[in-house]
Amino acid sequence: MSVIYILLSISIIVAIVFFVAFITAVKSGQYDDSYTPSVRMLFEDELVKEQPKPSVKIKKD
Protein backbone atom coordinates (compact mmCIF):
# COMPACT_ATOMS: atom_id res chain seq x y z
CA MET A 1 0.00 0.00 0.00
CA SER A 2 2.89 2.37 0.66
CA VAL A 3 4.03 1.93 -2.96
CA ILE A 4 0.75 3.44 -4.15
CA TYR A 5 1.30 6.52 -2.02
CA ILE A 6 4.86 6.90 -3.34
CA LEU A 7 3.75 6.54 -6.97
CA LEU A 8 0.83 8.90 -6.45
CA SER A 9 3.05 11.57 -4.90
CA ILE A 10 5.65 11.19 -7.66
CA SER A 11 2.99 11.48 -10.38
CA ILE A 12 1.54 14.61 -8.77
CA ILE A 13 5.01 16.16 -8.56
CA VAL A 14 5.68 15.34 -12.24
CA ALA A 15 2.29 16.80 -13.24
CA ILE A 16 3.03 20.00 -11.34
CA VAL A 17 6.46 20.28 -13.00
CA PHE A 18 4.93 19.88 -16.47
CA PHE A 19 2.20 22.41 -15.66
CA VAL A 20 4.75 24.98 -14.47
CA ALA A 21 6.84 24.35 -17.60
CA PHE A 22 3.76 24.86 -19.78
CA ILE A 23 2.79 28.10 -18.04
CA THR A 24 6.37 29.37 -18.37
CA ALA A 25 6.41 28.53 -22.09
CA VAL A 26 3.10 30.31 -22.69
CA LYS A 27 4.19 33.42 -20.83
CA SER A 28 7.50 33.57 -22.70
CA GLY A 29 5.71 33.48 -26.08
CA GLN A 30 6.74 29.98 -27.11
CA TYR A 31 3.37 29.31 -28.72
CA ASP A 32 2.96 32.66 -30.49
CA ASP A 33 2.39 32.15 -34.19
CA SER A 34 4.62 34.50 -36.12
CA TYR A 35 4.52 32.63 -39.43
CA THR A 36 0.82 32.42 -40.29
CA PRO A 37 0.01 36.17 -40.35
CA SER A 38 2.77 36.78 -42.91
CA VAL A 39 1.48 34.02 -45.18
CA ARG A 40 -2.22 34.73 -44.67
CA MET A 41 -2.03 37.89 -46.78
CA LEU A 42 -0.84 35.82 -49.75
CA PHE A 43 -3.87 33.53 -49.67
CA GLU A 44 -6.51 35.99 -48.47
CA ASP A 45 -8.25 36.22 -51.85
CA GLU A 46 -8.86 32.48 -51.93
CA LEU A 47 -10.40 32.44 -48.46
CA VAL A 48 -12.89 35.25 -49.08
CA LYS A 49 -15.86 34.10 -51.10
CA GLU A 50 -18.41 36.56 -52.37
CA GLN A 51 -21.91 36.02 -51.07
CA PRO A 52 -24.53 35.81 -53.83
CA LYS A 53 -26.85 38.76 -53.83
CA PRO A 54 -30.40 37.86 -52.91
CA SER A 55 -32.82 38.27 -55.75
CA VAL A 56 -35.75 40.63 -55.23
CA LYS A 57 -39.11 39.32 -56.33
CA ILE A 58 -41.75 41.84 -57.34
CA LYS A 59 -45.36 40.97 -56.60
CA LYS A 60 -47.86 41.81 -59.31
CA ASP A 61 -51.44 42.45 -58.25
RODO-2510 file (C-alpha; in nm, 4 decimals, decimal comma):
residues 61
     n   res          X          Y          Z
     1     m     0,0000     0,0000     0,0000
     2     s     0,2892     0,2368     0,0655
     3     v     0,4033     0,1928    -0,2965
     4     i     0,0748     0,3436    -0,4154
     5     y     0,1303     0,6524    -0,2017
     6     i     0,4858     0,6902    -0,3337
     7     l     0,3753     0,6536    -0,6971
     8     l     0,0832     0,8896    -0,6446
     9     s     0,3047     1,1565    -0,4904
    10     i     0,5648     1,1193    -0,7665
    11     s     0,2990     1,1477    -1,0376
    12     i     0,1542     1,4610    -0,8771
    13     i     0,5005     1,6164    -0,8564
    14     v     0,5680     1,5339    -1,2245
    15     a     0,2292     1,6795    -1,3239
    16     i     0,3028     2,0002    -1,1341
    17     v     0,6462     2,0276    -1,2996
    18     f     0,4927     1,9881    -1,6471
    19     f     0,2197     2,2410    -1,5657
    20     v     0,4749     2,4975    -1,4470
    21     a     0,6844     2,4348    -1,7604
    22     f     0,3758     2,4856    -1,9783
    23     i     0,2789     2,8102    -1,8039
    24     t     0,6369     2,9367    -1,8365
    25     a     0,6414     2,8526    -2,2089
    26     v     0,3102     3,0305    -2,2687
    27     k     0,4191     3,3424    -2,0829
    28     s     0,7504     3,3570    -2,2705
    29     g     0,5712     3,3484    -2,6077
    30     q     0,6742     2,9983    -2,7110
    31     y     0,3368     2,9306    -2,8720
    32     d     0,2960     3,2659    -3,0488
    33     d     0,2392     3,2148    -3,4188
    34     s     0,4624     3,4500    -3,6115
    35     y     0,4519     3,2631    -3,9430
    36     t     0,0824     3,2416    -4,0293
    37     p     0,0015     3,6166    -4,0353
    38     s     0,2766     3,6780    -4,2911
    39     v     0,1479     3,4016    -4,5177
    40     r    -0,2220     3,4734    -4,4674
    41     m    -0,2026     3,7888    -4,6779
    42     l    -0,0844     3,5816    -4,9748
    43     f    -0,3874     3,3529    -4,9669
    44     e    -0,6506     3,5990    -4,8474
    45     d    -0,8249     3,6218    -5,1849
    46     e    -0,8861     3,2478    -5,1935
    47     l    -1,0398     3,2442    -4,8461
    48     v    -1,2891     3,5253    -4,9075
    49     k    -1,5865     3,4103    -5,1101
    50     e    -1,8411     3,6563    -5,2366
    51     q    -2,1910     3,6023    -5,1068
    52     p    -2,4527     3,5806    -5,3827
    53     k    -2,6847     3,8764    -5,3832
    54     p    -3,0404     3,7855    -5,2907
    55     s    -3,2817     3,8270    -5,5753
    56     v    -3,5745     4,0626    -5,5227
    57     k    -3,9113     3,9321    -5,6327
    58     i    -4,1754     4,1842    -5,7342
    59     k    -4,5357     4,0970    -5,6601
    60     k    -4,7856     4,1810    -5,9309
    61     d    -5,1442     4,2451    -5,8247
***
